[in-house]
Amino acid sequence: MSMKTLLGLDSFNISDEEIMRRIQAAYKQEKSEVTFSSGNKKIRINLTKLSPDGLMKGYLNYYSS
């Protein structure tokens, strides 16, 4: 299943890579949502406070010892 299908962006002229770039940029800017628009249609995606980079990174040394 593609990212476009998962997020309901099938009718938008955007690639999966661009979707992920925009979501990643929003996380780095600590935004709470990303909005995609095409013509009259808008889709807003709410972001969680959890970073997609990995939840366990901070505990790497704790669990490896």
C-alpha positions as CSV (number, residue, x, y, z in Angstrom):
1,M,0.0,0.0,0.0
2,S,1.4,3.4,-1.0
3,M,1.7,6.4,1.3
4,K,-0.7,8.3,-0.9
5,T,-3.4,5.6,-0.5
6,L,-2.8,5.3,3.2
7,L,-3.3,9.1,3.7
8,G,-6.1,9.5,1.2
9,L,-4.0,11.5,-1.2
10,D,-4.7,9.4,-4.3
11,S,-6.1,12.2,-6.3
12,F,-3.2,14.6,-5.5
13,N,-0.3,15.1,-7.9
14,I,2.4,14.3,-5.3
15,S,4.9,11.5,-4.8
16,D,5.3,9.3,-1.7
17,E,8.8,10.8,-1.3
18,E,7.5,14.4,-1.3
19,I,4.8,13.4,1.3
20,M,7.5,12.0,3.6
21,R,9.8,15.0,3.1
22,R,7.0,17.3,4.1
23,I,6.1,15.2,7.1
24,Q,9.7,15.0,8.2
25,A,10.2,18.8,7.8
26,A,7.1,19.4,9.9
27,Y,8.5,17.2,12.7
28,K,11.8,19.1,12.6
29,Q,9.9,22.4,12.8
30,E,7.8,21.0,15.7
31,K,4.5,21.5,13.8
32,S,1.4,19.6,14.9
33,E,0.0,19.1,11.4
34,V,0.7,19.0,7.7
35,T,-1.8,20.2,5.1
36,F,-1.9,19.0,1.5
37,S,-4.0,20.9,-1.0
38,S,-4.9,20.3,-4.6
39,G,-7.5,22.6,-6.2
40,N,-10.5,22.8,-4.0
41,K,-9.5,19.7,-1.9
42,K,-7.5,19.9,1.3
43,I,-6.3,17.1,3.6
44,R,-4.9,17.9,7.0
45,I,-2.7,15.3,8.7
46,N,-2.3,15.6,12.4
47,L,1.2,14.7,13.7
48,T,1.8,13.0,17.1
49,K,4.4,14.2,19.5
50,L,6.4,11.0,18.9
51,S,9.2,11.3,16.4
52,P,9.1,8.8,13.6
53,D,12.9,8.5,13.8
54,G,12.5,5.9,16.6
55,L,11.2,5.8,20.0
56,M,13.9,3.7,21.6
57,K,17.0,5.7,20.4
58,G,17.4,7.3,23.8
59,Y,17.5,3.9,25.5
60,L,20.0,2.3,23.1
61,N,22.8,2.0,25.7
62,Y,20.4,1.0,28.5
63,Y,19.1,-2.0,26.7
64,S,22.4,-3.1,25.1
65,S,24.2,-3.5,28.4
